[in-house]
Amino acid sequence: MERESMQYDVVVVGAGPAGLAAAIRLKQLSAEKGRELGVCVIEKGSEVGAHILSGAVVEPRALNELIPDWKEKGAPLNTPASEDRFQFLTATKAFRLPTPPQMNNHGNYIVSLGNVCRWLATQAEGLGVEIYPGFAAAEVLYDEAGRVKGVATGNMGVGKDGQPTANFTAGVELHGRYTLFAEGCRGSLTKTLFERFDLRDGVDPQTFGIGIKEIWEVESGKHKKGLISHSVGWPMDKSTYGGSFLYHFDENLVSVGFVIGLDYSNPHLSPFDEFQRFKAHPAIRPTFEGGKRLVYGARAINEGGFQSIPKLVFPGGALIGCAAGFVNVPKIKGSHTAMKSGMTAAEAVMAAFERSETGELEDYPNRLKASWLWDELYKVRNIRPSFHKGLFAGIAYSAVDTYLFRGKAPWTFHHKPDHGQLLPAAETPAIAYPKPDGVVSFDKTSSVYLSNTNHEENQPSHLTLRDPSVAIRINLAVYDAPEQRYCPAGVYEIVRGSDSQPKLQINAQNCVHCKTCDIKDPTQNINWVVPEGGGGPNYPNM
């Protein structure tokens, strides 16, 4: 079916920090040089910020470079960090530890990253950037020579049977001289680019964590505006990477979350239920008693770091932000590096336009390697993989690497793919999780409700199986169907029909777009593709 097309100089896929920073920088440079430049940003969320989920504590370094007068322009960075705490938890106690230097947040701000992105979008639109929320990029477009020439948005109004309904609307092609992919962690189009252009050849596999987060309104006497608290230890065992955050911001609001590395080995583990257990800890529970849970969400996070950065450029485009994996894991931050990568890509694109070039943007990775981003990620490259040997070995090595080697150890640790780390269910202990109490711990159904998740029900499932038989024949038989537990939204269930045979039921309407299933599925049988634009969560203040 013929689709309409629109022509731009640059198409940006994703309205997160990287994509918006790239668009803003492109327009700034075009204005400086007196050039007209057509820039558009498409975003699968119903609005800018709808799918943004992060802790979040923002280091304003990149923002200072991009928009130096951001305070005067009303950027929503309203809560300066005032105190850092770092704790080790046992099942019943909390022990204060020295705060690692990477986690020193002096000069940083506790924010809603979604609201920061909404503000960045207004700045971009003020410069002439065209932003189209509610349109999911579903296909990469190529010219006759195999060069990326843009993307196509997904068709709307396709029924579950794959046939057009009365509401059918064909997708639109967005063509650009260059296309920047800022889809975020485990982008569905970025995956296809990895394969087509061999972008991951010669680098470590990307590794991930799952971050589960809630926002609470707590009693005023329990709120300590600007407090940033992290913990390690319980409820994780010594071999499983994970930790918590509590950020006190605005008026009586607390962001609380738990991150678990997706390289865990026990298929009985449920990240959602570990998070609920964490909130019941004697040192944590009092903060939330008497308060009100406002929002819930979850998102996968890149953890591979420096050694997992892929080739960043290919004919017609480049990867920026979390699509490429620019997260500083020891800092627990990635928005400043995402923005810097987007700004750097924009500068490389403008330089190519100035030279009338259309080849690969090799200037982009070269510029990155000369920037503070590259040096920052290189210095911490060994800290996350050092935890493969366990919590205490990781803490000990991280201290040595930080204080003795100062990030310049003459070796680099490496990663293994997360999906290959699960052991058979019969070889691992079952985990008995307590029932939710409805005070500080809750079930998945009530939690997903607070994410404002919605999908058009009459559409093909965006959670596809390469081989439906694998779900029962391998995942259930060997791993006790871990997708029932690693999904934080209750999407996957094993049900039995009248014939008593087990079947995998996929409740796609519950999906909060965290991408964990696409990452952790031990057989890599689940392939996450975009649903209709505008679907998924609609996070306020996340």
KEZA-555930 format. One record per residue (C-alpha): residue in one letter; x, y, z. Coordinates in pm, whole numbers, padded with zeros to 5 digits, always signed. Example, Ala and Ser with C-alpha at 12.3 -4.5 7.8 and 13.67 -1.06 7.14 Angstrom:
2
A+01230-00450+00780
S+01367-00106+00714
END
This chain:
542
M+00000+00000+00000
E+00136+00339-00099
R+00225+00563+00193
E+00262+00937+00213
S+00616+01061+00263
M+00768+01368+00423
Q+01120+01493+00359
Y+01355+01634+00623
D+01724+01695+00657
V+01735+01495+00982
V+01486+01249+01128
V+01520+01168+01498
V+01354+00854+01636
G+01266+00903+02002
A+01191+01212+02213
G+01407+01126+02512
P+01703+01331+02637
A+01932+01221+02353
G+01687+01276+02069
L+01569+01615+02193
A+01924+01734+02266
A+02026+01635+01912
A+01731+01820+01760
I+01796+02133+01966
R+02167+02134+01882
L+02095+02091+01511
K+01869+02394+01514
Q+02117+02597+01718
L+02393+02522+01470
S+02175+02589+01167
A+02081+02929+01311
E+02447+03010+01380
K+02538+02926+01022
G+02235+03088+00864
R+02110+02763+00712
E+01760+02627+00688
L+01743+02278+00832
G+01435+02058+00853
V+01438+01846+01170
C+01163+01622+01298
V+01133+01400+01605
I+00886+01113+01629
E+00784+00959+01959
K+00580+00641+02017
G+00438+00765+02349
S+00108+00951+02352
E+00299+01265+02448
V+00661+01357+02504
G+00761+01209+02839
A+00484+00948+02847
H+00732+00660+02825
I+01020+00821+03014
L+01111+00648+03339
S+01425+00716+03537
G+01521+00761+03902
A+01620+01039+03842
V+01911+01246+03960
V+02043+01463+03679
E+02397+01585+03644
P+02348+01913+03453
R+02682+01909+03270
A+02538+01846+02924
L+02241+02075+02985
N+02479+02353+03084
E+02649+02314+02746
L+02328+02289+02547
I+02116+02560+02712
P+02337+02760+02952
D+02046+02974+03070
W+01819+02680+03149
K+01734+02816+03493
E+01606+03142+03349
K+01408+02947+03089
G+01226+02748+03356
A+01379+02403+03328
P+01214+02179+03590
L+01529+02112+03792
N+01383+02234+04118
T+01532+02010+04387
P+01909+02037+04439
A+02071+01733+04596
S+02138+01810+04962
E+02255+01481+05119
D+02386+01143+05003
R+02340+00821+05200
F+02465+00476+05110
Q+02356+00172+05312
F+02412-00201+05331
L+02096-00389+05427
T+02058-00721+05602
A+01714-00876+05651
T+01654-00667+05963
K+01919-00394+05985
A+02076-00111+05785
F+02443-00014+05809
R+02569+00320+05684
L+02864+00293+05443
P+03091+00560+05296
T+02938+00702+04980
P+03139+00597+04672
P+03285+00902+04496
Q+03092+00830+04176
M+02771+00862+04379
N+02852+01205+04519
N+02563+01419+04395
H+02680+01764+04496
G+02561+02001+04224
N+02303+01758+04085
Y+01924+01775+04088
I+01641+01533+04170
V+01393+01555+03884
S+01114+01396+03691
L+01301+01309+03373
G+00970+01292+03190
N+00903+01654+03282
V+01256+01751+03181
C+01189+01597+02840
R+00858+01782+02813
W+01046+02106+02879
L+01319+02016+02629
A+01046+01955+02373
T+00915+02309+02419
Q+01267+02442+02368
A+01305+02234+02052
E+00970+02344+01911
G+01062+02705+01985
L+01360+02659+01752
G+01145+02510+01475
V+01178+02136+01539
E+00868+01939+01437
I+00772+01684+01705
Y+00516+01411+01641
P+00414+01218+01954
G+00187+00917+01919
F+00366+00788+01609
A+00570+00472+01651
A+00862+00413+01415
A+00791+00060+01297
E+01025+00012+01001
V+01367+00130+00886
L+01366+00243+00523
Y+01658+00184+00287
D+01743+00317-00058
E+01861+00111-00353
A+02220+00116-00228
G+02122-00012+00119
R+02163+00325+00286
V+01915+00421+00560
K+01684+00684+00415
G+01444+00722+00709
V+01171+00535+00891
A+00804+00454+00846
T+00549+00486+01121
G+00324+00191+01195
N-00015+00144+01036
M-00312+00230+01258
G-00640+00044+01265
V-00516-00308+01194
G-00720-00579+01365
K-00595-00876+01564
D-00635-01087+01251
G-00386-00864+01070
Q-00652-00719+00841
P-00740-00349+00807
T-01043-00233+01004
A-01277+00055+00926
N-01036+00280+01119
F-00732+00185+00911
T-00475+00456+00842
A-00152+00380+00660
G+00178+00475+00819
V+00383+00767+00695
E+00735+00758+00558
L+00976+01011+00705
H+01282+01054+00486
G+01601+01221+00603
R+01948+01284+00475
Y+02047+01136+00810
T+01841+00945+01066
L+01939+00945+01432
F+01809+00654+01638
A+01736+00755+01999
E+01492+00476+02082
G+01632+00416+02428
C+01734+00087+02584
R+01675-00219+02360
G+01514-00023+02078
S+01315-00241+01840
L+01456-00077+01524
T+01803-00049+01673
K+01808-00429+01708
T+01755-00464+01334
L+02035-00216+01263
F+02273-00418+01481
E+02207-00722+01263
R+02200-00558+00921
F+02522-00359+00967
D+02704-00592+01213
L+02729-00307+01460
R+02802-00536+01755
D+03091-00722+01594
G+03401-00708+01814
V+03232-00562+02124
D+03087-00719+02436
P+02718-00803+02446
Q+02506-00531+02598
T+02392-00621+02948
F+02093-00481+03131
G+01912-00427+03456
I+01543-00386+03523
G+01444-00078+03718
I+01107-00078+03896
K+00991+00252+04038
E+00707+00414+04230
I+00637+00772+04333
W+00484+00826+04675
E+00340+01122+04856
V+00466+01079+05211
E+00380+01247+05539
S+00548+01585+05567
G+00745+01489+05878
K+00910+01205+05690
H+01011+01412+05388
K+01369+01537+05363
K+01385+01742+05045
G+01705+01679+04852
L+01793+01351+05027
I+01941+01085+04800
S+01963+00738+04951
H+02095+00417+04793
S+02134+00067+04929
V+02287-00269+04838
G+02245-00607+05001
W+01910-00746+05111
P+01681-00864+04957
M+01938-00971+04695
D+02162-01266+04767
K+02539-01223+04745
S+02559-01338+04383
T+02279-01119+04240
Y+02347-00759+04143
G+02089-00513+04267
G+02020-00209+04477
S+01768+00057+04569
F+01713+00430+04549
L+01501+00675+04746
Y+01495+01035+04621
H+01307+01303+04818
F+01194+01585+04590
D+00934+01858+04537
E+00668+01877+04810
N+00650+01552+05008
L+00726+01333+04706
V+00962+01035+04718
S+01080+00833+04419
V+01156+00480+04530
G+01291+00206+04311
F+01489-00112+04284
V+01728-00218+04008
I+01824-00582+03950
G+02087-00691+03701
L+01933-00916+03437
D+02232-01149+03454
Y+02071-01322+03756
S+02072-01702+03746
N+01766-01816+03946
P+01457-01841+03721
H+01235-01830+04030
L+01341-01471+04102
S+01074-01203+04052
P+01212-00846+04030
F+00868-00703+04106
D+00832-00906+04424
E+01188-00828+04534
F+01099-00461+04510
Q+00787-00514+04722
R+00999-00703+04980
F+01250-00421+04988
K+00987-00163+05082
A+00889-00377+05383
H+01240-00358+05534
P+01236-00210+05887
A+01461+00077+05777
I+01253+00156+05469
R+00891+00086+05560
P+00843+00382+05800
T+00901+00631+05518
F+00594+00505+05334
E+00353+00417+05614
G+00076+00673+05614
G+00167+00783+05263
K+00001+00733+04924
R+00140+00551+04622
L+00083+00768+04313
V+00260+00612+04013
Y+00420+00281+03917
G+00642+00185+03624
A+00934-00024+03504
R+01206+00001+03242
A+01515-00189+03135
I+01849-00009+03180
N+02176-00052+02991
E+02457-00177+03216
G+02725-00290+02969
G+02918+00036+02975
F+03226+00119+02773
Q+03308-00231+02645
S+02953-00280+02514
I+02935+00035+02301
P+02859-00079+01944
K+02972+00073+01620
L+02776+00396+01625
V+02742+00483+01257
F+02620+00318+00939
P+02520+00448+00596
G+02259+00715+00650
G+02244+00725+01028
A+02378+00691+01379
L+02290+00564+01727
I+02263+00807+02016
G+02174+00787+02384
C+02062+00463+02541
A+02012+00309+02197
A+02391+00285+02205
G+02428+00227+02580
F+02589+00543+02719
V+02502+00480+03086
N+02747+00540+03368
V+02639+00253+03595
P+02847+00343+03905
K+02702+00695+03889
I+02354+00554+03830
K+02311+00818+03562
G+02270+00825+03187
S+02073+01135+03091
H+02379+01363+03082
T+02574+01119+02866
A+02269+01058+02645
M+02233+01431+02586
K+02603+01473+02515
S+02594+01194+02256
G+02296+01357+02085
M+02466+01697+02081
T+02786+01544+01945
A+02599+01360+01670
A+02426+01685+01576
E+02760+01860+01543
A+02891+01580+01322
V+02580+01595+01103
M+02611+01970+01060
A+02978+01936+00972
A+02885+01677+00707
F+02622+01911+00562
E+02876+02191+00553
R+03107+01966+00349
S+02818+01839+00134
E+02901+01484+00242
T+02655+01195+00259
G+02881+00913+00375
E+02902+00749+00716
L+02930+00994+01003
E+03273+00880+01120
D+03320+01228+01256
Y+03061+01144+01525
P+03250+00864+01705
N+03573+01058+01658
R+03422+01360+01829
L+03281+01140+02107
K+03621+00986+02172
A+03761+01336+02224
S+03483+01433+02466
W+03439+01399+02842
L+03176+01130+02780
W+03429+00878+02647
D+03675+00940+02928
E+03400+00916+03190
L+03277+00577+03068
Y+03626+00438+03019
K+03728+00510+03378
V+03438+00312+03526
R+03435+00027+03272
N+03543-00242+03519
I+03315-00162+03811
R+02987-00321+03701
P+03147-00643+03563
S+03349-00682+03885
F+03020-00773+04055
H+03003-01092+03848
K+03213-01240+04130
G+02956-01141+04392
L+02861-00837+04600
F+03159-00823+04836
A+03415-00895+04564
G+03258-00621+04354
I+03265-00368+04636
A+03627-00451+04715
Y+03742-00435+04356
S+03551-00112+04292
A+03737+00056+04579
V+04074-00059+04442
D+03987+00044+04087
T+03862+00384+04198
Y+04123+00485+04454
L+04436+00297+04344
F+04406+00266+03966
R+04180+00572+03924
G+04002+00397+03639
K+04320+00323+03445
A+04378-00042+03531
P+04571-00219+03252
W+04286-00464+03190
T+03920-00464+03097
F+03662-00706+03233
H+03404-00848+02996
H+03036-00941+02987
K+02827-01241+02894
P+02472-01209+02751
D+02203-01187+03018
H+01968-01439+02859
G+02230-01714+02884
Q+02275-01690+03260
L+01960-01864+03382
L+02004-02209+03538
P+01739-02481+03506
A+01463-02441+03761
A+01539-02781+03913
E+01892-02665+04003
T+01788-02347+04186
P+01598-02280+04509
A+01238-02165+04493
I+01166-01824+04646
A+00864-01776+04874
Y+00744-01418+04844
P+00509-01273+05106
K+00163-01164+05002
P+00125-00789+04952
D-00007-00606+05255
G-00176-00319+05069
V+00014-00069+05283
V+00365-00062+05137
S+00356-00370+04911
F+00111-00439+04631
D+00024-00678+04348
K+00102-00637+03978
T-00255-00565+03872
S-00301-00262+04098
S+00049-00146+04010
V-00004-00155+03634
Y-00322+00045+03687
L-00107+00328+03828
S+00108+00330+03514
N-00192+00448+03307
T-00111+00177+03054
N-00348+00142+02762
H-00336-00032+02423
E-00596-00056+02151
E-00718-00410+02216
N-00806-00490+01855
Q-00455-00494+01716
P-00193-00763+01658
S+00010-00839+01969
H+00338-00650+01979
L+00484-00934+02189
T+00563-01189+01923
L+00702-01542+01948
R+00946-01670+01690
D+00832-02027+01768
P+00520-02060+01987
S+00606-02418+02085
V+00926-02306+02260
A+00729-02137+02540
I+00610-02474+02670
R+00867-02715+02530
I+01170-02530+02672
N+01080-02227+02883
L+00821-02407+03094
A+00983-02750+03094
V+01335-02633+03180
Y+01300-02291+03345
D+00947-02305+03491
A+00831-02025+03256
P+01041-01741+03400
E+00857-01485+03185
Q+00577-01510+03444
R+00818-01361+03697
Y+01066-01136+03517
C+00781-00938+03358
P+00683-00663+03607
A+00337-00617+03456
G+00173-00962+03457
V+00184-00990+03079
Y+00279-01359+03064
E+00075-01639+03223
I+00074-02016+03194
V-00289-02127+03173
R-00452-02465+03124
G-00755-02513+02905
S-01020-02783+02908
D-00763-03028+02775
S-00540-02957+03081
Q-00249-02877+02850
P-00040-02573+02949
K-00045-02273+02719
L+00130-01936+02731
Q-00120-01653+02752
I+00011-01309+02657
N-00180-01015+02809
A-00025-00757+02577
Q-00257-00480+02696
N-00069-00482+03031
C+00272-00417+02875
V+00457-00116+03019
H+00722-00130+02741
C+01006-00218+02978
K+01161-00461+02720
T+01269-00708+02991
C+01107-01003+02812
D+01298-00927+02493
I+01623-00926+02693
K+01588-01204+02951
D+01396-01472+02760
P+01643-01764+02781
T+01567-01885+02428
Q+01541-01534+02279
N+01206-01645+02144
I+01019-01327+02246
N+01057-01042+01999
W+00921-00705+02116
V+00796-00489+01828
V+00612-00159+01847
P+00236-00153+01897
E+00020+00124+01758
G+00157+00468+01836
G+00025+00627+02153
G-00011+00295+02334
G+00167+00180+02647
P+00216+00365+02974
N+00145+00732+03024
Y+00371+00830+03310
P+00313+01157+03494
N+00619+01293+03678
M+00835+00980+03622
END
